[in-house]
Amino acid sequence: MSPTTMNRSHAESRTSYTGPGMIATGEATALLPTETTPPIRVFGTESIRDTFDDLCLQQAVNSRLAPGVTDLVLNPDAHCGYGAPVGCVMVSPTHIYPGPVGVDIKCSMSLLQLDLPTEAVDDRKVRRALISAICQRTPTGAGKGQRSVTKARHVNRSLGKQLVVEGASADVCRALGIPTGWAMRCEDSFHLGHDDTAGALESRLETLLQRRDMSNFSDKMQQLGSYGGGNHFGECEVVELADDDQARRCGDAFGLQDGKVAFLSHCGSRGFGHNLASGQFSTLQSKFDRWGIPLPAGDRQLVYAPLGTDEANDYLDDMALGANFATVNHLLINALVLEAFQEVIPGTKGNLVYFISHNIARKEIVDNRPAWVHRKGATRAMPAGHHSLAETPFAKTGHPILLPGNPRDGSAVMVAQPGAAASCYSVNHGAGRVLGRRHAKRVLDQATIDSEFESNDILSNCRQYPIDEAPAAYKDFNEVLRSVKSAGLASEVARLKARFVIKDASKADD
């Protein structure tokens, strides 16, 4: 059974949560007790906490009680996920968990700032031309790749092997027409293997390429520079900087330009990452069965590997390979989007603001010792002066946090505050679903959704905007942002207002 099918079956067989309730500790903070560990830290106003359903809470407790876990955080966007809730942070100094990374390894956000004033995209014909130019270069859809569009960058097997090992190296960027300086604007421009070498990734890749489930490697490399389906998107924005001194300082450091056009992208490691994650779940679940290892809460989605074992090393290598693909995928999409704007509006210039993940495990220092911080639908939030930002453009301000909301209410660029230490230096990765896809299709009205886009003058490449991706399928974005601000985790630097959306109308691939 595939991870997607298992997740759907699990969600549909949910039972009522019978554990202790949340205890409010502030306007946007709470604790969720467990029977045997320190409590789970919860961030969200009361109305946001009311959106956490029983399965989400049970998954949080199951994850907190799993072997080796020292911290568990629930962010405002939390909802049921694969083993662990989407919108959680899980810390372990001794174990690695595939579930709290997920099947879309290094699903991420990126933001491209253009030098165009908002008036440049006022004309609907211009926006239609931009949509067409982008779609000729960046395909959407679960199975779509470079062959399905006319102006993609084609990636052969040799370059594919190089980029999944090296990430956004200068050689890879030059081969794909990506500005090499953009690597400095990445949370991580490349990932190394379990022993902190690229050699481990080369060796692991050669092993993987001998397996039947990786016989489609060349085809998966053809998906580089594409969005995929589900909640992945590209969105043309207008930047509105907040009117305060910190926002202006951060805006300057980030390269944001008030009243100018930007482009926000959300996607991950596509079919390659899904192959890697599926293989890891299958392998680990088989070993748990064969060796009779008890599963945390009996949940097959919470399989794990102790650090230092062959199983953990293989997972860390596979995660790094998928993460390197995702990094280059985003950078290539941004290069192609800039090229599309230049085709329609000659002379357009652009620069990457930031690229940041929300489905990854990273080795960080937690409580003065190294630990693997698993962020599942959660994004890193390091404030000014944090040691990890030394020698980056963001050392004095904190790095950009890219939070997608919805086309109607906009998205946000934020920056972490010192209070983010309480959330393991993490915040939510967006609004978070409040309606499942099937439920949304049952209760939402297509005509209302389409008229809402029309009244807000937001265009889309879709004939009808996907009903399961409608704004009403997600939590109240303004209340989510209020939760983050009230909890002292981050402050708002800018709001991004949508002018058009690139999206796929078929089923999700993440």
C-alpha positions in Angstrom: 0.0 0.0 0.0 1.4 3.4 -0.9 2.0 6.1 1.8 -0.8 8.2 0.3 -3.3 5.3 0.5 -2.2 4.4 4.0 -2.6 8.0 5.1 -6.1 8.2 3.7 -7.1 5.0 5.3 -5.7 6.1 8.6 -7.6 9.5 8.5 -10.9 7.8 7.6 -10.6 5.3 10.5 -10.1 8.0 13.2 -11.4 7.5 16.7 -12.2 10.1 19.3 -9.2 11.5 21.3 -9.6 10.5 24.9 -6.5 12.0 26.5 -6.2 15.1 28.6 -7.3 18.4 27.1 -5.1 21.4 26.3 -4.3 23.9 29.1 -4.2 27.5 28.0 -1.1 29.4 29.3 -1.6 32.6 27.3 -3.6 34.3 24.6 -1.9 32.1 21.9 -0.1 29.4 23.9 -1.1 26.2 25.6 0.1 22.8 26.9 -1.1 19.4 25.9 -0.2 16.9 28.7 0.8 13.3 28.2 0.9 10.6 30.8 4.7 10.1 31.0 6.6 13.0 29.4 6.8 16.8 29.7 3.8 18.3 27.9 3.5 19.2 24.2 3.9 22.9 23.6 1.0 24.3 21.5 0.8 27.6 19.7 -2.5 29.1 18.6 -5.3 31.3 19.9 -8.4 29.5 21.3 -10.2 29.6 18.0 -7.2 28.1 16.2 -6.8 25.4 18.9 -10.4 24.5 18.3 -9.4 23.5 14.7 -7.2 20.7 16.0 -9.3 17.6 15.6 -9.0 14.4 17.6 -6.7 12.6 15.2 -4.3 15.5 15.2 -4.1 15.5 19.0 -3.7 11.8 19.1 -1.0 11.9 16.5 0.8 14.6 18.6 0.7 12.5 21.7 1.8 9.3 19.9 4.7 11.2 18.4 5.7 12.7 21.8 5.7 9.3 23.4 7.8 7.7 20.6 11.3 6.5 21.4 14.0 9.1 21.7 11.7 12.1 21.3 12.6 15.0 23.6 10.3 17.8 22.3 7.1 18.1 20.4 5.5 21.4 19.2 2.1 22.0 17.6 1.9 25.1 15.4 -1.3 27.0 14.5 -1.7 25.2 11.1 -1.6 21.7 12.7 -3.9 19.0 11.3 -3.7 15.2 10.8 -0.7 14.0 8.8 1.4 10.9 8.1 2.1 9.5 11.5 2.8 12.9 13.0 0.6 15.9 12.5 1.3 18.4 9.7 2.3 21.5 11.5 4.5 19.8 14.1 8.1 20.0 15.2 9.6 16.8 16.7 13.1 16.7 18.2 15.3 13.6 18.8 19.0 13.4 19.6 19.0 9.7 19.1 16.5 8.6 16.4 15.4 9.6 12.9 11.7 9.4 11.9 10.6 9.4 8.2 6.9 10.2 9.1 7.6 13.7 10.5 9.4 14.5 7.3 6.7 13.0 5.0 6.6 11.7 1.5 7.3 15.0 -0.2 10.8 15.4 1.1 11.8 19.1 1.4 8.5 20.6 0.3 9.4 24.3 0.3 8.6 27.9 -0.4 10.6 30.4 -2.5 10.0 34.0 -3.3 11.3 35.9 -6.4 11.4 39.7 -6.2 10.9 41.5 -9.6 11.6 45.1 -10.4 8.2 45.7 -11.9 5.7 48.2 -10.3 2.3 46.8 -9.6 0.9 48.7 -12.5 2.8 46.4 -14.8 0.4 43.5 -14.1 -2.8 45.5 -13.8 -3.9 44.7 -17.4 -5.6 41.3 -17.5 -4.2 40.6 -21.0 -0.7 41.0 -19.7 -1.4 38.6 -16.8 -2.9 36.1 -19.2 0.2 36.4 -21.3 2.4 35.8 -18.2 0.3 32.8 -17.2 0.8 31.3 -20.7 4.5 32.0 -20.7 5.1 30.4 -17.3 3.0 27.4 -18.2 5.0 26.9 -21.3 8.1 26.4 -19.0 6.9 25.0 -15.7 4.4 22.1 -16.0 1.8 21.4 -13.3 0.2 18.0 -12.5 1.2 14.9 -10.6 2.8 13.1 -13.5 3.8 16.0 -15.7 7.4 16.8 -16.7 9.5 18.7 -19.1 8.3 16.8 -22.2 4.7 18.2 -21.6 5.7 21.9 -22.2 7.6 23.6 -25.0 10.1 25.8 -23.2 11.4 23.7 -20.3 15.0 23.0 -19.5 15.7 19.4 -20.3 17.7 17.4 -17.8 19.5 14.2 -18.9 20.4 11.3 -16.7 24.0 12.5 -16.1 23.0 16.0 -15.0 20.2 14.4 -12.8 22.8 12.3 -11.0 25.0 15.3 -10.5 22.3 17.6 -9.1 20.8 15.1 -6.6 24.3 14.6 -5.1 25.6 18.2 -5.3 22.4 20.3 -4.9 22.7 23.9 -6.1 26.4 23.8 -6.8 27.8 26.4 -9.1 28.3 23.8 -11.8 24.7 22.6 -11.6 23.3 26.2 -11.6 25.4 27.1 -14.6 24.2 24.0 -16.5 20.6 24.9 -15.9 20.8 28.7 -16.4 20.3 29.5 -12.7 22.1 32.5 -11.3 24.8 31.1 -9.1 24.4 33.8 -6.5 20.9 32.5 -5.6 22.5 29.7 -3.7 23.3 32.2 -1.0 19.6 32.9 -0.6 18.8 29.3 0.3 18.2 27.9 3.8 20.3 25.0 2.6 21.7 25.1 -1.0 22.9 21.5 -0.7 22.8 18.5 1.6 25.5 16.0 2.4 25.2 12.3 3.3 25.0 10.8 6.8 28.7 11.2 7.3 28.7 14.8 6.1 30.2 13.9 2.7 29.0 14.0 -0.8 30.7 10.6 -1.4 28.1 8.9 0.8 25.4 10.3 -1.5 27.2 9.1 -4.6 27.5 5.6 -3.2 23.9 5.5 -2.0 22.6 6.7 -5.4 24.5 4.0 -7.2 22.9 1.4 -4.9 19.4 2.9 -5.4 19.8 2.9 -9.2 20.1 -0.9 -9.1 16.7 -1.3 -7.6 13.5 -1.9 -9.5 11.6 0.9 -7.8 14.2 3.4 -9.0 14.3 2.2 -12.6 12.3 5.4 -13.5 15.1 7.7 -12.3 15.6 9.4 -15.7 11.8 10.0 -16.0 11.8 11.6 -12.5 14.6 13.9 -13.5 12.3 15.1 -16.3 10.1 16.6 -13.5 12.7 19.1 -12.5 11.3 22.6 -12.9 7.7 21.6 -12.4 5.1 22.3 -9.7 3.2 19.0 -9.4 -0.4 19.0 -8.0 -2.4 19.4 -4.9 -1.5 22.4 -2.8 1.6 23.2 -4.8 1.4 26.5 -6.7 3.1 29.5 -8.3 1.5 32.9 -7.5 2.2 36.4 -8.8 2.1 38.8 -5.9 2.3 42.5 -5.1 4.5 43.3 -2.1 3.1 45.5 0.7 5.7 46.2 3.4 4.5 46.7 6.9 4.7 50.3 8.1 7.3 50.0 10.9 11.0 50.4 11.3 11.8 46.7 11.8 9.8 45.8 8.6 11.7 48.4 6.7 15.1 47.1 7.9 14.2 43.5 7.2 12.7 44.5 3.8 16.0 46.1 2.8 18.0 43.0 4.0 15.6 40.6 2.3 15.6 42.5 -1.0 11.8 43.1 -0.8 10.5 46.1 -2.8 7.3 47.7 -1.6 4.7 48.1 -4.3 6.6 45.9 -6.7 5.7 42.5 -8.2 7.0 39.2 -6.7 6.4 35.6 -7.4 5.8 32.9 -4.7 6.3 29.2 -5.3 5.4 26.1 -3.3 6.6 22.7 -4.4 9.0 19.9 -3.3 10.9 16.9 -4.6 8.2 15.6 -6.9 8.1 11.9 -7.9 11.8 11.4 -7.0 11.3 12.3 -3.4 8.1 10.3 -3.3 10.0 7.2 -4.6 12.7 7.7 -1.9 10.2 8.2 0.9 8.0 5.3 -0.1 11.0 3.0 -0.4 12.1 4.0 3.1 8.7 3.4 4.7 8.4 0.0 3.0 11.9 -1.0 4.1 11.6 0.1 7.7 8.1 -1.3 8.1 9.2 -4.7 6.8 12.1 -4.7 9.3 9.8 -3.8 12.2 7.5 -6.7 11.2 10.4 -9.2 10.7 12.2 -8.3 14.0 9.0 -7.9 16.0 9.8 -4.3 17.1 6.8 -2.6 18.8 5.5 0.4 16.8 4.8 3.7 18.6 1.1 3.5 19.5 0.9 0.7 17.0 1.2 3.2 14.2 3.1 1.9 11.1 3.6 5.5 10.0 5.8 6.2 13.0 8.6 3.7 12.1 12.1 5.0 13.1 15.8 4.2 13.0 18.3 4.7 15.8 21.1 7.1 14.7 24.3 5.3 13.8 22.5 2.2 12.4 22.6 1.3 8.7 18.9 2.0 8.5 19.3 5.5 9.8 22.3 6.2 7.5 20.3 5.0 4.5 17.4 7.2 5.4 19.5 10.3 6.0 21.2 9.7 2.6 17.9 9.3 0.8 16.5 12.4 2.5 19.5 14.4 1.4 19.2 13.2 -2.2 15.5 14.2 -2.3 16.3 17.5 -0.6 18.9 18.3 -3.2 16.4 17.7 -6.0 13.9 19.9 -4.3 16.4 22.7 -3.9 17.4 22.7 -7.6 13.7 22.3 -8.6 12.8 25.6 -6.8 15.8 27.5 -8.2 15.0 26.3 -11.7 11.3 27.2 -11.4 12.4 30.7 -10.4 14.8 31.0 -13.3 12.1 29.9 -15.7 9.5 32.3 -14.1 12.0 35.2 -14.6 12.5 34.1 -18.2 8.8 34.1 -18.7 8.4 37.6 -17.3 11.2 38.8 -19.6 9.5 37.4 -22.6 6.3 39.2 -21.9 7.8 42.4 -20.3 11.3 42.8 -21.8 14.0 44.1 -19.5 12.4 42.7 -16.3 15.0 42.0 -13.6 14.6 39.7 -10.6 16.4 38.2 -7.6 15.7 35.4 -5.2 14.6 36.6 -1.8 14.7 33.3 -0.1 14.1 29.5 -0.4 13.0 27.7 2.8 11.8 24.2 3.6 8.9 22.9 5.7 9.3 19.1 5.3 12.8 18.2 6.4 14.9 16.9 9.4 18.0 19.1 10.1 20.8 18.6 12.6 20.7 21.5 15.0 21.8 22.4 18.5 19.0 21.9 21.0 19.6 22.3 24.7 23.3 22.5 24.1 23.6 19.2 22.2 23.1 18.1 18.6 19.7 16.7 17.7 17.6 16.1 14.6 14.8 18.6 14.4 12.0 17.2 12.3 9.8 19.9 10.8 6.7 18.5 9.2 4.7 21.3 7.7 6.7 23.6 9.9 9.3 26.2 8.9 12.6 27.2 10.5 12.5 30.5 12.4 15.9 31.8 13.5 16.0 35.4 14.8 18.7 38.0 14.5 22.0 37.0 16.0 21.3 33.3 15.9 24.6 31.4 15.5 23.2 29.5 12.4 22.9 32.7 10.5 26.5 33.8 10.9 28.1 34.8 7.6 24.7 34.9 5.8 22.9 38.0 4.5 20.4 37.7 7.4 22.7 37.6 10.5 21.5 41.0 11.8 17.8 40.6 11.0 16.9 37.0 11.0 16.0 35.2 7.8 12.8 35.6 5.8 9.9 33.3 6.8 7.6 32.6 3.8 4.1 31.8 4.9 1.5 31.0 2.2 -2.1 31.8 3.2 -4.6 31.8 0.3 -5.1 33.9 -2.8 -8.0 35.8 -1.4 -6.4 36.8 2.0 -2.8 36.9 0.8 0.5 35.4 2.1 3.1 36.8 4.5 6.8 37.3 4.9 7.7 37.3 8.6 10.9 37.3 10.7 11.5 35.4 13.9 11.6 37.0 17.3 13.6 35.8 20.3 10.5 34.1 21.6 10.8 31.5 18.8 13.2 29.6 21.1 10.0 28.3 22.8 8.9 26.6 19.6 12.3 25.0 18.8 12.9 28.0 16.5 10.0 27.0 14.2 6.7 28.4 13.1 3.8 27.1 10.9 4.3 26.7 7.2 1.0 28.3 6.2 -2.6 28.4 7.1 -3.2 24.6 7.4 -6.2 22.7 6.2 -9.5 22.9 8.1 -11.5 20.7 5.6 -10.2 17.5 4.1 -10.2 17.3 0.3 -13.3 15.1 0.0 -15.2 17.1 2.6 -14.3 20.3 0.8 -15.7 18.9 -2.5 -18.9 18.0 -0.7 -19.6 21.3 1.1 -18.1 24.1 -0.9 -19.7 25.7 -3.9 -17.7 26.1 -7.2 -19.6 29.1 -8.4 -19.0 30.9 -5.1 -15.2 30.2 -5.3 -14.9 31.4 -8.9 -16.9 34.6 -8.2 -14.7 35.3 -5.2 -11.6 35.1 -7.5 -13.4 37.4 -10.0 -14.4 40.0 -7.4 -10.8 40.1 -6.2 -9.4 40.3 -9.8 -7.3 37.2 -9.3 -6.7 35.2 -12.5 -5.7 31.5 -12.7 -4.5 29.0 -15.3 -7.3 26.7 -14.2 -10.7 26.8 -16.0 -12.2 26.3 -12.5 -10.1 26.8 -9.4 -9.8 23.5 -7.6 -12.6 23.3 -5.1 -10.5 21.3 -2.6 -7.9 24.1 -2.6 -10.4 27.0 -2.1 -9.6 29.5 0.6 -12.5 28.2 2.7 -10.7 24.8 2.9 -8.0 26.4 5.0 -7.9 28.0 8.4 -8.5 31.7 8.9 -5.1 33.1 7.8 -5.4 36.3 9.7 -6.1 34.4 12.9 -3.2 32.1 12.2 -0.9 35.1 11.8 -2.3 36.6 15.0 -1.4 33.4 16.8 2.2 33.6 15.7 2.5 37.3 16.6 0.7 37.0 20.0 2.9 34.0 21.0 6.0 36.1 20.3 7.3 33.8 17.7 7.6 36.1 14.7 6.5 39.5 13.4 5.1 40.5 10.0 7.4 42.1 7.5 5.2 42.2 4.4 1.9 41.0 3.0 1.8 39.5 -0.5 -1.4 40.1 -2.5 -2.2 37.7 -5.3 -2.7 38.8 -8.9 -2.7 35.4 -10.6 -2.2 31.7 -9.6 -0.6 28.8 -11.4 -2.2 25.6 -10.1 -3.1 22.1 -11.1 -6.7 21.0 -10.9 -6.0 17.2 -10.5 -5.4 15.1 -7.4 -2.6 15.9 -5.0 0.8 14.4 -5.3 2.1 15.3 -1.8 
